Amino acid sequence: MAKKIKQVAIYGKGGIGKSTTTSNLSAALSKMGLKVMQFGCDPKSDSTNTLRDGKYIPTVLDSLREKTVIKAQDVIFKGFNGIYCVEAGGPAPGVGCAGRGIITAVELFKQQRVFEELDIDIVIYDVLGDVVCGGFAVPIREGIAEHVFTVSSADFMSIYASNNLFKGISKYSSSGGALLGGVIANSMGTPYSREIIDDFAAKTHTQIIEYVPRSVTVTQSELQGKTTIEAAPESVQAGIYRSLAAKIASHEKSNSPSPMEITQLREWAAKWGDYLLAAEQGKVSIGASI
């Protein structure tokens, strides 16, 4: 029987720390002894930078622009601790669909049976989650990713993007699409951050997989072009990423979420806004029910 390759997609709004989380997750998984491939699906093509000392690598679409036919091995580069790094890439500015790189790269790797040839244990797709359409929906729509996780802070636009992602998962879940593993709560820096993200998870019938606090260690590591796992392996933050990696490695059961409609989401957000204003004015205490 062929080995089952675990395929996971990490989505998140641009700038939310999705690639930082994904790279540290890949690094931690590799340290657990797993053969890992990180598949960057953002047109900026910077997903794997901190796995390769801050260096960019040629993308699948760039390589195809240079020659019509390529081998998958031509666009796979080794990173920290033997992690296989791939960047799908995007179109020339102002031309074509930004999701085309994902579609092209996924088809290329499938046709050439790359995961089997490299004996990969787990593939991590790092996907832009501001929009869930076209190529960006491929890991969900086609069921390529077995489990989907979203990186979200307690900020409204981050939660809005996650809720949109949940709509996409819900839409395709009945036709063989990927299912939601849960939320990675990132940038937990205020007393009320957990309360907001916990409430969002409860309202949409999902779970928090890990709470990741803001940390200067992450900034220091990235300025060196490295993940926290590599640059500061004994730090508290590295321990949190290792905890996340262990949970995702053992994760088996994902579900279809229950996204809020936009009016529900706005009403929910407004209640939290009123609550925080009342807390600032000393009328309620953080931790009191809204």
C-alpha positions as protocol buffer text, in pm:
chain_id: "A"
residue {
  index: 1
  type: MET
  ca { x: 0 y: 0 z: 0 }
}
residue {
  index: 2
  type: ALA
  ca { x: 129 y: 345 z: -96 }
}
residue {
  index: 3
  type: LYS
  ca { x: 223 y: 577 z: 190 }
}
residue {
  index: 4
  type: LYS
  ca { x: -40 y: 837 z: 279 }
}
residue {
  index: 5
  type: ILE
  ca { x: 101 y: 1185 z: 232 }
}
residue {
  index: 6
  type: LYS
  ca { x: -52 y: 1443 z: 462 }
}
residue {
  index: 7
  type: GLN
  ca { x: -142 y: 1763 z: 278 }
}
residue {
  index: 8
  type: VAL
  ca { x: -228 y: 2074 z: 477 }
}
residue {
  index: 9
  type: ALA
  ca { x: -320 y: 2425 z: 361 }
}
residue {
  index: 10
  type: ILE
  ca { x: -254 y: 2732 z: 575 }
}
residue {
  index: 11
  type: TYR
  ca { x: -467 y: 3030 z: 472 }
}
residue {
  index: 12
  type: GLY
  ca { x: -469 y: 3384 z: 608 }
}
residue {
  index: 13
  type: LYS
  ca { x: -511 y: 3747 z: 522 }
}
residue {
  index: 14
  type: GLY
  ca { x: -203 y: 3917 z: 377 }
}
residue {
  index: 15
  type: GLY
  ca { x: 21 y: 4056 z: 652 }
}
residue {
  index: 16
  type: ILE
  ca { x: -132 y: 3847 z: 929 }
}
residue {
  index: 17
  type: GLY
  ca { x: 180 y: 3634 z: 980 }
}
residue {
  index: 18
  type: LYS
  ca { x: 68 y: 3339 z: 769 }
}
residue {
  index: 19
  type: SER
  ca { x: 406 y: 3274 z: 604 }
}
residue {
  index: 20
  type: THR
  ca { x: 591 y: 3328 z: 932 }
}
residue {
  index: 21
  type: THR
  ca { x: 366 y: 3072 z: 1098 }
}
residue {
  index: 22
  type: THR
  ca { x: 388 y: 2830 z: 805 }
}
residue {
  index: 23
  type: SER
  ca { x: 768 y: 2842 z: 785 }
}
residue {
  index: 24
  type: ASN
  ca { x: 809 y: 2788 z: 1158 }
}
residue {
  index: 25
  type: LEU
  ca { x: 557 y: 2503 z: 1135 }
}
residue {
  index: 26
  type: SER
  ca { x: 755 y: 2342 z: 852 }
}
residue {
  index: 27
  type: ALA
  ca { x: 1081 y: 2387 z: 1043 }
}
residue {
  index: 28
  type: ALA
  ca { x: 933 y: 2232 z: 1358 }
}
residue {
  index: 29
  type: LEU
  ca { x: 783 y: 1939 z: 1163 }
}
residue {
  index: 30
  type: SER
  ca { x: 1121 y: 1872 z: 1001 }
}
residue {
  index: 31
  type: LYS
  ca { x: 1282 y: 1866 z: 1345 }
}
residue {
  index: 32
  type: MET
  ca { x: 1029 y: 1597 z: 1440 }
}
residue {
  index: 33
  type: GLY
  ca { x: 1192 y: 1381 z: 1173 }
}
residue {
  index: 34
  type: LEU
  ca { x: 932 y: 1432 z: 899 }
}
residue {
  index: 35
  type: LYS
  ca { x: 1011 y: 1492 z: 532 }
}
residue {
  index: 36
  type: VAL
  ca { x: 847 y: 1827 z: 465 }
}
residue {
  index: 37
  type: MET
  ca { x: 768 y: 2029 z: 153 }
}
residue {
  index: 38
  type: GLN
  ca { x: 654 y: 2391 z: 183 }
}
residue {
  index: 39
  type: PHE
  ca { x: 458 y: 2505 z: -119 }
}
residue {
  index: 40
  type: GLY
  ca { x: 438 y: 2885 z: -141 }
}
residue {
  index: 41
  type: CYS
  ca { x: 117 y: 2990 z: -318 }
}
residue {
  index: 42
  type: ASP
  ca { x: 141 y: 3367 z: -278 }
}
residue {
  index: 43
  type: PRO
  ca { x: 227 y: 3570 z: -592 }
}
residue {
  index: 44
  type: LYS
  ca { x: 488 y: 3760 z: -384 }
}
residue {
  index: 45
  type: SER
  ca { x: 686 y: 3432 z: -381 }
}
residue {
  index: 46
  type: ASP
  ca { x: 833 y: 3493 z: -36 }
}
residue {
  index: 47
  type: SER
  ca { x: 681 y: 3205 z: 160 }
}
residue {
  index: 48
  type: THR
  ca { x: 1004 y: 3006 z: 191 }
}
residue {
  index: 49
  type: ASN
  ca { x: 1250 y: 3295 z: 241 }
}
residue {
  index: 50
  type: THR
  ca { x: 1321 y: 3230 z: 608 }
}
residue {
  index: 51
  type: LEU
  ca { x: 1379 y: 2862 z: 534 }
}
residue {
  index: 52
  type: ARG
  ca { x: 1660 y: 2967 z: 299 }
}
residue {
  index: 53
  type: ASP
  ca { x: 1842 y: 3245 z: 486 }
}
residue {
  index: 54
  type: GLY
  ca { x: 1628 y: 3515 z: 328 }
}
residue {
  index: 55
  type: LYS
  ca { x: 1697 y: 3404 z: -30 }
}
residue {
  index: 56
  type: TYR
  ca { x: 1433 y: 3404 z: -303 }
}
residue {
  index: 57
  type: ILE
  ca { x: 1407 y: 3103 z: -533 }
}
residue {
  index: 58
  type: PRO
  ca { x: 1291 y: 3078 z: -899 }
}
residue {
  index: 59
  type: THR
  ca { x: 917 y: 3017 z: -919 }
}
residue {
  index: 60
  type: VAL
  ca { x: 724 y: 2764 z: -1124 }
}
residue {
  index: 61
  type: LEU
  ca { x: 572 y: 3037 z: -1345 }
}
residue {
  index: 62
  type: ASP
  ca { x: 907 y: 3216 z: -1389 }
}
residue {
  index: 63
  type: SER
  ca { x: 1065 y: 2891 z: -1501 }
}
residue {
  index: 64
  type: LEU
  ca { x: 780 y: 2820 z: -1744 }
}
residue {
  index: 65
  type: ARG
  ca { x: 818 y: 3168 z: -1893 }
}
residue {
  index: 66
  type: GLU
  ca { x: 1182 y: 3084 z: -1971 }
}
residue {
  index: 67
  type: LYS
  ca { x: 1110 y: 2742 z: -2123 }
}
residue {
  index: 68
  type: THR
  ca { x: 784 y: 2573 z: -2213 }
}
residue {
  index: 69
  type: VAL
  ca { x: 852 y: 2240 z: -2044 }
}
residue {
  index: 70
  type: ILE
  ca { x: 1022 y: 2199 z: -1708 }
}
residue {
  index: 71
  type: LYS
  ca { x: 1084 y: 1920 z: -1464 }
}
residue {
  index: 72
  type: ALA
  ca { x: 944 y: 1964 z: -1116 }
}
residue {
  index: 73
  type: GLN
  ca { x: 1291 y: 1905 z: -977 }
}
residue {
  index: 74
  type: ASP
  ca { x: 1401 y: 2227 z: -1150 }
}
residue {
  index: 75
  type: VAL
  ca { x: 1182 y: 2433 z: -913 }
}
residue {
  index: 76
  type: ILE
  ca { x: 1243 y: 2244 z: -587 }
}
residue {
  index: 77
  type: PHE
  ca { x: 1513 y: 2382 z: -358 }
}
residue {
  index: 78
  type: LYS
  ca { x: 1643 y: 2253 z: -27 }
}
residue {
  index: 79
  type: GLY
  ca { x: 1600 y: 2472 z: 280 }
}
residue {
  index: 80
  type: PHE
  ca { x: 1656 y: 2449 z: 655 }
}
residue {
  index: 81
  type: ASN
  ca { x: 1695 y: 2093 z: 782 }
}
residue {
  index: 82
  type: GLY
  ca { x: 1629 y: 1946 z: 437 }
}
residue {
  index: 83
  type: ILE
  ca { x: 1286 y: 2104 z: 385 }
}
residue {
  index: 84
  type: TYR
  ca { x: 1185 y: 2103 z: 18 }
}
residue {
  index: 85
  type: CYS
  ca { x: 1090 y: 2458 z: -86 }
}
residue {
  index: 86
  type: VAL
  ca { x: 869 y: 2551 z: -383 }
}
residue {
  index: 87
  type: GLU
  ca { x: 723 y: 2885 z: -491 }
}
residue {
  index: 88
  type: ALA
  ca { x: 433 y: 2874 z: -739 }
}
residue {
  index: 89
  type: GLY
  ca { x: 477 y: 3239 z: -835 }
}
residue {
  index: 90
  type: GLY
  ca { x: 241 y: 3479 z: -1009 }
}
residue {
  index: 91
  type: PRO
  ca { x: 187 y: 3637 z: -1350 }
}
residue {
  index: 92
  type: ALA
  ca { x: 364 y: 3942 z: -1483 }
}
residue {
  index: 93
  type: PRO
  ca { x: 220 y: 4256 z: -1315 }
}
residue {
  index: 94
  type: GLY
  ca { x: -119 y: 4347 z: -1460 }
}
residue {
  index: 95
  type: VAL
  ca { x: -144 y: 4030 z: -1667 }
}
residue {
  index: 96
  type: GLY
  ca { x: -342 y: 3716 z: -1594 }
}
residue {
  index: 97
  type: CYS
  ca { x: -478 y: 3549 z: -1281 }
}
residue {
  index: 98
  type: ALA
  ca { x: -271 y: 3551 z: -964 }
}
residue {
  index: 99
  type: GLY
  ca { x: -392 y: 3199 z: -887 }
}
residue {
  index: 100
  type: ARG
  ca { x: -256 y: 3053 z: -1211 }
}
residue {
  index: 101
  type: GLY
  ca { x: 77 y: 2965 z: -1049 }
}
residue {
  index: 102
  type: ILE
  ca { x: -98 y: 2738 z: -799 }
}
residue {
  index: 103
  type: ILE
  ca { x: -299 y: 2558 z: -1065 }
}
residue {
  index: 104
  type: THR
  ca { x: 6 y: 2512 z: -1288 }
}
residue {
  index: 105
  type: ALA
  ca { x: 236 y: 2399 z: -1008 }
}
residue {
  index: 106
  type: VAL
  ca { x: -14 y: 2153 z: -860 }
}
residue {
  index: 107
  type: GLU
  ca { x: -75 y: 1993 z: -1200 }
}
residue {
  index: 108
  type: LEU
  ca { x: 298 y: 1971 z: -1271 }
}
residue {
  index: 109
  type: PHE
  ca { x: 373 y: 1800 z: -941 }
}
residue {
  index: 110
  type: LYS
  ca { x: 78 y: 1564 z: -978 }
}
residue {
  index: 111
  type: GLN
  ca { x: 177 y: 1457 z: -1329 }
}
residue {
  index: 112
  type: GLN
  ca { x: 539 y: 1393 z: -1228 }
}
residue {
  index: 113
  type: ARG
  ca { x: 446 y: 1219 z: -900 }
}
residue {
  index: 114
  type: VAL
  ca { x: 692 y: 1438 z: -713 }
}
residue {
  index: 115
  type: PHE
  ca { x: 567 y: 1373 z: -360 }
}
residue {
  index: 116
  type: GLU
  ca { x: 597 y: 998 z: -406 }
}
residue {
  index: 117
  type: GLU
  ca { x: 941 y: 1024 z: -568 }
}
residue {
  index: 118
  type: LEU
  ca { x: 1076 y: 1235 z: -281 }
}
residue {
  index: 119
  type: ASP
  ca { x: 899 y: 1021 z: -18 }
}
residue {
  index: 120
  type: ILE
  ca { x: 738 y: 1330 z: 136 }
}
residue {
  index: 121
  type: ASP
  ca { x: 555 y: 1289 z: 467 }
}
residue {
  index: 122
  type: ILE
  ca { x: 372 y: 1621 z: 475 }
}
residue {
  index: 123
  type: VAL
  ca { x: 310 y: 1904 z: 227 }
}
residue {
  index: 124
  type: ILE
  ca { x: 225 y: 2249 z: 364 }
}
residue {
  index: 125
  type: TYR
  ca { x: 55 y: 2487 z: 119 }
}
residue {
  index: 126
  type: ASP
  ca { x: 94 y: 2854 z: 219 }
}
residue {
  index: 127
  type: VAL
  ca { x: -204 y: 3025 z: 53 }
}
residue {
  index: 128
  type: LEU
  ca { x: -317 y: 3387 z: 41 }
}
residue {
  index: 129
  type: GLY
  ca { x: -654 y: 3400 z: 212 }
}
residue {
  index: 130
  type: ASP
  ca { x: -785 y: 3750 z: 135 }
}
residue {
  index: 131
  type: VAL
  ca { x: -976 y: 3596 z: -156 }
}
residue {
  index: 132
  type: VAL
  ca { x: -1095 y: 3241 z: -207 }
}
residue {
  index: 133
  type: CYS
  ca { x: -1143 y: 3223 z: -582 }
}
residue {
  index: 134
  type: GLY
  ca { x: -970 y: 3082 z: -888 }
}
residue {
  index: 135
  type: GLY
  ca { x: -630 y: 2932 z: -816 }
}
residue {
  index: 136
  type: PHE
  ca { x: -638 y: 3031 z: -449 }
}
residue {
  index: 137
  type: ALA
  ca { x: -932 y: 2795 z: -399 }
}
residue {
  index: 138
  type: VAL
  ca { x: -760 y: 2497 z: -566 }
}
residue {
  index: 139
  type: PRO
  ca { x: -630 y: 2332 z: -245 }
}
residue {
  index: 140
  type: ILE
  ca { x: -986 y: 2355 z: -106 }
}
residue {
  index: 141
  type: ARG
  ca { x: -1200 y: 2295 z: -413 }
}
residue {
  index: 142
  type: GLU
  ca { x: -1004 y: 1997 z: -543 }
}
residue {
  index: 143
  type: GLY
  ca { x: -954 y: 1844 z: -201 }
}
residue {
  index: 144
  type: ILE
  ca { x: -577 y: 1855 z: -256 }
}
residue {
  index: 145
  type: ALA
  ca { x: -529 y: 1969 z: 101 }
}
residue {
  index: 146
  type: GLU
  ca { x: -675 y: 1723 z: 345 }
}
residue {
  index: 147
  type: HIS
  ca { x: -698 y: 1978 z: 624 }
}
residue {
  index: 148
  type: VAL
  ca { x: -722 y: 2359 z: 611 }
}
residue {
  index: 149
  type: PHE
  ca { x: -614 y: 2591 z: 891 }
}
residue {
  index: 150
  type: THR
  ca { x: -654 y: 2966 z: 897 }
}
residue {
  index: 151
  type: VAL
  ca { x: -417 y: 3210 z: 1065 }
}
residue {
  index: 152
  type: SER
  ca { x: -618 y: 3491 z: 1221 }
}
residue {
  index: 153
  type: SER
  ca { x: -569 y: 3768 z: 1473 }
}
residue {
  index: 154
  type: ALA
  ca { x: -852 y: 3936 z: 1666 }
}
residue {
  index: 155
  type: ASP
  ca { x: -865 y: 4222 z: 1412 }
}
residue {
  index: 156
  type: PHE
  ca { x: -1190 y: 4250 z: 1216 }
}
residue {
  index: 157
  type: MET
  ca { x: -1040 y: 4228 z: 865 }
}
residue {
  index: 158
  type: SER
  ca { x: -847 y: 3915 z: 960 }
}
residue {
  index: 159
  type: ILE
  ca { x: -1164 y: 3756 z: 1100 }
}
residue {
  index: 160
  type: TYR
  ca { x: -1357 y: 3875 z: 794 }
}
residue {
  index: 161
  type: ALA
  ca { x: -1105 y: 3696 z: 567 }
}
residue {
  index: 162
  type: SER
  ca { x: -1127 y: 3379 z: 777 }
}
residue {
  index: 163
  type: ASN
  ca { x: -1507 y: 3387 z: 764 }
}
residue {
  index: 164
  type: ASN
  ca { x: -1490 y: 3417 z: 383 }
}
residue {
  index: 165
  type: LEU
  ca { x: -1256 y: 3118 z: 378 }
}
residue {
  index: 166
  type: PHE
  ca { x: -1510 y: 2924 z: 585 }
}
residue {
  index: 167
  type: LYS
  ca { x: -1773 y: 3004 z: 321 }
}
residue {
  index: 168
  type: GLY
  ca { x: -1549 y: 2852 z: 54 }
}
residue {
  index: 169
  type: ILE
  ca { x: -1485 y: 2540 z: 260 }
}
residue {
  index: 170
  type: SER
  ca { x: -1855 y: 2504 z: 336 }
}
residue {
  index: 171
  type: LYS
  ca { x: -1939 y: 2539 z: -33 }
}
residue {
  index: 172
  type: TYR
  ca { x: -1704 y: 2264 z: -152 }
}
residue {
  index: 173
  type: SER
  ca { x: -1714 y: 2030 z: 149 }
}
residue {
  index: 174
  type: SER
  ca { x: -2007 y: 1826 z: 16 }
}
residue {
  index: 175
  type: SER
  ca { x: -1831 y: 1757 z: -316 }
}
residue {
  index: 176
  type: GLY
  ca { x: -1500 y: 1624 z: -189 }
}
residue {
  index: 177
  type: GLY
  ca { x: -1336 y: 1954 z: -98 }
}
residue {
  index: 178
  type: ALA
  ca { x: -1102 y: 2010 z: 195 }
}
residue {
  index: 179
  type: LEU
  ca { x: -1233 y: 2052 z: 549 }
}
residue {
  index: 180
  type: LEU
  ca { x: -1140 y: 2294 z: 826 }
}
residue {
  index: 181
  type: GLY
  ca { x: -899 y: 2183 z: 1095 }
}
residue {
  index: 182
  type: GLY
  ca { x: -927 y: 2504 z: 1296 }
}
residue {
  index: 183
  type: VAL
  ca { x: -788 y: 2849 z: 1366 }
}
residue {
  index: 184
  type: ILE
  ca { x: -429 y: 2939 z: 1451 }
}
residue {
  index: 185
  type: ALA
  ca { x: -477 y: 3247 z: 1668 }
}
residue {
  index: 186
  type: ASN
  ca { x: -182 y: 3473 z: 1588 }
}
residue {
  index: 187
  type: SER
  ca { x: -59 y: 3800 z: 1739 }
}
residue {
  index: 188
  type: MET
  ca { x: -231 y: 3745 z: 2069 }
}
residue {
  index: 189
  type: GLY
  ca { x: -104 y: 4062 z: 2233 }
}
residue {
  index: 190
  type: THR
  ca { x: -391 y: 4208 z: 2436 }
}
residue {
  index: 191
  type: PRO
  ca { x: -604 y: 4075 z: 2722 }
}
residue {
  index: 192
  type: TYR
  ca { x: -916 y: 4063 z: 2504 }
}
residue {
  index: 193
  type: SER
  ca { x: -756 y: 3902 z: 2194 }
}
residue {
  index: 194
  type: ARG
  ca { x: -828 y: 3549 z: 2310 }
}
residue {
  index: 195
  type: GLU
  ca { x: -1184 y: 3634 z: 2407 }
}
residue {
  index: 196
  type: ILE
  ca { x: -1261 y: 3770 z: 2059 }
}
residue {
  index: 197
  type: ILE
  ca { x: -1101 y: 3484 z: 1866 }
}
residue {
  index: 198
  type: ASP
  ca { x: -1253 y: 3223 z: 2099 }
}
residue {
  index: 199
  type: ASP
  ca { x: -1597 y: 3375 z: 2046 }
}
residue {
  index: 200
  type: PHE
  ca { x: -1547 y: 3377 z: 1667 }
}
residue {
  index: 201
  type: ALA
  ca { x: -1448 y: 3010 z: 1675 }
}
residue {
  index: 202
  type: ALA
  ca { x: -1752 y: 2924 z: 1887 }
}
residue {
  index: 203
  type: LYS
  ca { x: -1988 y: 3117 z: 1659 }
}
residue {
  index: 204
  type: THR
  ca { x: -1855 y: 2938 z: 1348 }
}
residue {
  index: 205
  type: HIS
  ca { x: -1836 y: 2591 z: 1507 }
}
residue {
  index: 206
  type: THR
  ca { x: -1463 y: 2544 z: 1483 }
}
residue {
  index: 207
  type: GLN
  ca { x: -1170 y: 2531 z: 1728 }
}
residue {
  index: 208
  type: ILE
  ca { x: -851 y: 2712 z: 1816 }
}
residue {
  index: 209
  type: ILE
  ca { x: -553 y: 2492 z: 1736 }
}
residue {
  index: 210
  type: GLU
  ca { x: -290 y: 2714 z: 1898 }
}
residue {
  index: 211
  type: TYR
  ca { x: -249 y: 3062 z: 2044 }
}
residue {
  index: 212
  type: VAL
  ca { x: 62 y: 3234 z: 1912 }
}
residue {
  index: 213
  type: PRO
  ca { x: 160 y: 3554 z: 2098 }
}
residue {
  index: 214
  type: ARG
  ca { x: 336 y: 3856 z: 1953 }
}
residue {
  index: 215
  type: SER
  ca { x: 709 y: 3814 z: 2007 }
}
residue {
  index: 216
  type: VAL
  ca { x: 1017 y: 4023 z: 1934 }
}
residue {
  index: 217
  type: THR
  ca { x: 1202 y: 3691 z: 1893 }
}
residue {
  index: 218
  type: VAL
  ca { x: 1017 y: 3637 z: 1565 }
}
residue {
  index: 219
  type: THR
  ca { x: 1123 y: 3980 z: 1437 }
}
residue {
  index: 220
  type: GLN
  ca { x: 1485 y: 3924 z: 1543 }
}
residue {
  index: 221
  type: SER
  ca { x: 1491 y: 3585 z: 1370 }
}
residue {
  index: 222
  type: GLU
  ca { x: 1339 y: 3713 z: 1047 }
}
residue {
  index: 223
  type: LEU
  ca { x: 1587 y: 4001 z: 1034 }
}
residue {
  index: 224
  type: GLN
  ca { x: 1852 y: 3728 z: 1019 }
}
residue {
  index: 225
  type: GLY
  ca { x: 1658 y: 3561 z: 737 }
}
residue {
  index: 226
  type: LYS
  ca { x: 1569 y: 3263 z: 957 }
}
residue {
  index: 227
  type: THR
  ca { x: 1275 y: 3101 z: 1129 }
}
residue {
  index: 228
  type: THR
  ca { x: 1249 y: 3121 z: 1507 }
}
residue {
  index: 229
  type: ILE
  ca { x: 1294 y: 2743 z: 1516 }
}
residue {
  index: 230
  type: GLU
  ca { x: 1638 y: 2784 z: 1358 }
}
residue {
  index: 231
  type: ALA
  ca { x: 1753 y: 3115 z: 1508 }
}
residue {
  index: 232
  type: ALA
  ca { x: 1617 y: 3079 z: 1863 }
}
residue {
  index: 233
  type: PRO
  ca { x: 1535 y: 2710 z: 1918 }
}
residue {
  index: 234
  type: GLU
  ca { x: 1532 y: 2739 z: 2299 }
}
residue {
  index: 235
  type: SER
  ca { x: 1297 y: 3039 z: 2307 }
}
residue {
  index: 236
  type: VAL
  ca { x: 942 y: 3032 z: 2439 }
}
residue {
  index: 237
  type: GLN
  ca { x: 815 y: 3121 z: 2092 }
}
residue {
  index: 238
  type: ALA
  ca { x: 994 y: 2824 z: 1935 }
}
residue {
  index: 239
  type: GLY
  ca { x: 827 y: 2602 z: 2194 }
}
residue {
  index: 240
  type: ILE
  ca { x: 486 y: 2734 z: 2085 }
}
residue {
  index: 241
  type: TYR
  ca { x: 563 y: 2657 z: 1721 }
}
residue {
  index: 242
  type: ARG
  ca { x: 673 y: 2306 z: 1819 }
}
residue {
  index: 243
  type: SER
  ca { x: 345 y: 2261 z: 2006 }
}
residue {
  index: 244
  type: LEU
  ca { x: 155 y: 2373 z: 1694 }
}
residue {
  index: 245
  type: ALA
  ca { x: 354 y: 2133 z: 1477 }
}
residue {
  index: 246
  type: ALA
  ca { x: 279 y: 1838 z: 1706 }
}
residue {
  index: 247
  type: LYS
  ca { x: -93 y: 1919 z: 1697 }
}
residue {
  index: 248
  type: ILE
  ca { x: -103 y: 1946 z: 1318 }
}
residue {
  index: 249
  type: ALA
  ca { x: 106 y: 1633 z: 1268 }
}
residue {
  index: 250
  type: SER
  ca { x: -142 y: 1432 z: 1478 }
}
residue {
  index: 251
  type: HIS
  ca { x: -455 y: 1608 z: 1352 }
}
residue {
  index: 252
  type: GLU
  ca { x: -697 y: 1367 z: 1185 }
}
residue {
  index: 253
  type: LYS
  ca { x: -1053 y: 1501 z: 1206 }
}
residue {
  index: 254
  type: SER
  ca { x: -1158 y: 1818 z: 1027 }
}
residue {
  index: 255
  type: ASN
  ca { x: -1510 y: 1951 z: 970 }
}
residue {
  index: 256
  type: SER
  ca { x: -1718 y: 2190 z: 765 }
}
residue {
  index: 257
  type: PRO
  ca { x: -1750 y: 2523 z: 953 }
}
residue {
  index: 258
  type: SER
  ca { x: -2062 y: 2738 z: 991 }
}
residue {
  index: 259
  type: PRO
  ca { x: -1963 y: 3082 z: 858 }
}
residue {
  index: 260
  type: MET
  ca { x: -2157 y: 3390 z: 958 }
}
residue {
  index: 261
  type: GLU
  ca { x: -2347 y: 3590 z: 699 }
}
residue {
  index: 262
  type: ILE
  ca { x: -2208 y: 3941 z: 654 }
}
residue {
  index: 263
  type: THR
  ca { x: -2491 y: 4104 z: 852 }
}
residue {
  index: 264
  type: GLN
  ca { x: -2435 y: 3858 z: 1138 }
}
residue {
  index: 265
  type: LEU
  ca { x: -2061 y: 3922 z: 1127 }
}
residue {
  index: 266
  type: ARG
  ca { x: -2110 y: 4299 z: 1137 }
}
residue {
  index: 267
  type: GLU
  ca { x: -2354 y: 4274 z: 1429 }
}
residue {
  index: 268
  type: TRP
  ca { x: -2115 y: 4043 z: 1614 }
}
residue {
  index: 269
  type: ALA
  ca { x: -1822 y: 4281 z: 1555 }
}
residue {
  index: 270
  type: ALA
  ca { x: -2030 y: 4582 z: 1665 }
}
residue {
  index: 271
  type: LYS
  ca { x: -2112 y: 4411 z: 1996 }
}
residue {
  index: 272
  type: TRP
  ca { x: -1744 y: 4353 z: 2058 }
}
residue {
  index: 273
  type: GLY
  ca { x: -1671 y: 4715 z: 1969 }
}
residue {
  index: 274
  type: ASP
  ca { x: -1928 y: 4835 z: 2222 }
}
residue {
  index: 275
  type: TYR
  ca { x: -1791 y: 4596 z: 2482 }
}
residue {
  index: 276
  type: LEU
  ca { x: -1432 y: 4716 z: 2441 }
}
residue {
  index: 277
  type: LEU
  ca { x: -1542 y: 5079 z: 2458 }
}
residue {
  index: 278
  type: ALA
  ca { x: -1731 y: 5006 z: 2781 }
}
residue {
  index: 279
  type: ALA
  ca { x: -1424 y: 4825 z: 2917 }
}
residue {
  index: 280
  type: GLU
  ca { x: -1205 y: 5126 z: 2832 }
}
residue {
  index: 281
  type: GLN
  ca { x: -1447 y: 5350 z: 3019 }
}
residue {
  index: 282
  type: GLY
  ca { x: -1441 y: 5119 z: 3320 }
}
residue {
  index: 283
  type: LYS
  ca { x: -1807 y: 5021 z: 3286 }
}
residue {
  index: 284
  type: VAL
  ca { x: -1728 y: 4648 z: 3244 }
}
residue {
  index: 285
  type: SER
  ca { x: -1419 y: 4440 z: 3313 }
}
residue {
  index: 286
  type: ILE
  ca { x: -1232 y: 4233 z: 3057 }
}
residue {
  index: 287
  type: GLY
  ca { x: -1360 y: 3879 z: 3091 }
}
residue {
  index: 288
  type: ALA
  ca { x: -1719 y: 3981 z: 3158 }
}
residue {
  index: 289
  type: SER
  ca { x: -1979 y: 3835 z: 2922 }
}
residue {
  index: 290
  type: ILE
  ca { x: -2087 y: 4051 z: 2628 }
}
